[in-house]
Amino acid sequence: MDSSDLTLLISAFSVFALCIFLEWVYWRRKGIRKFGGRDSLANYSLVLMQVTAGIFGKAIFIFAALDWFRDRGPRLVPETWWAGLILFLGVDLGYYLFHRASHRSRFLWAIHESHHSSELMNLSVALRQPPLEPLVDWPFFIGLAWIGFSSKAILTMYAFNLAYQFFVHTEIVGKLPGWIEYVFNTPSHHRVHHGTNPEYIDKNYAGVLIIWDRLFGSFEGERAPVRYGVLHPVNSFNPVYVGFHLWIDIIRDVLRTKSWGAKLRMVFAPPGWADEFRRNER
């Protein structure tokens, strides 16, 4: 991590810390409990674990993958101002596809689930980040590298994309004006994404632009009050358990299953497939 990256990281987390404090003060003055001490500590521990893993993940981005593909690609990206717009849209679409895959493959869900495991919604939950995610998200940006974007440019745009997402983890902001709600991911849209209500499950995967959800059929507007968390509650504030406990379930299911096809599905099929398989075996 060079000095510019460190400065950006410190600046971002300073802003995040201030915003979390102000949100905590807001709810405290209203006498409404929106934060939990142990829950917040788990959030901070998880993001620290992700930043540590991200140092290695960044090496994968730069040296093992993205620049390798860039060096072998056709270099189609023009040196014009609107190349930045292409990069923004490409990173946002790549994030949407990665996020959607993280809900539809048990392997990726075992990594991503920790972000959804809190039953609260506040800005500190935005920091409840999956520790291993920086090691598995880079394949979704290979196309951008192949057409000529450097790994540094992709990583920088991705960092701003993730920074934007911090601010949608709140209940302070209601619905925004219609045109904003139609184009951008907003707190209302992201509350839906964290909901366990049947109509909210696997909806609103957006990073910055909600238009991907509208285009690909995964959009749902916020109507009923949101029940936060996951369908199988974690019931723990231990960050190591929160971040890795689903791997124990996957290993157990693979060892208990005889068919190699079923073993593979236990790992890569949608998260609910294992439960359905066990019910049918009875």
PEPESUL-V985245 format. One line per field, one symbol per residue. ss: DSSP state (H for helix, E for strand, L for the rest). psi: psi as a letter, one per 40 degrees, with the letter a starting at -180 (. if undefined). burial: 1 if it has 24 or more other ideal C-beta (glycine too) atoms within 12 Angstrom, else 0. Layout:
ss: ???
psi: ???
burial: ???
This chain:
ss: LLHHHHHHHHHHHHHHHHHHHHHHHHHHHHLLLLLLHHHHHHHHHHHHHHHHHHHHHHHHHHHHHHHHHHHHLLLLLLLLLLHHHHHHHHHHHHHHHHHHHHHHLHHHHHHHHHHHLLLLLLHHHHHLLLLLHHHLLHHHHHHHHHLLLLHHHHHHHHHHHHHHHHLLLLLLLLLLLHHHHHHELLHHHHHHHLELLLLLLLLLLLLLELHHHHHHLLLLLLLLLLLELLLLLLLLLLHHHHHHHHHHHHHHHHHHLLLHHHHHHHHHLLLLHHHHHHHHHL
psi: hidddddddddddddddddddddddddddefhheihdddddddddddddddddddddddddddecddddddeiefehigidedddddddddddddddddddeeehddddddddddeeieihiddddegihdedeeeeddeedddddeehiddddddddddddddddeegiedhahiiddddddihidddddddeiehdeehfigeicdhedddddefeihihciihhiaidgidfiehdddddedddddddddddehdhddddddddeiideddddddddd.
burial: 000000001001100100110011001000000110001101111110111011001101110011101100000010000000011111111111111111101111111111111111111111111111111111011111111111101111111111111111111110000000100111111111111100011111111111111000011111000101110001001010011111101100110000000000111011101100100000
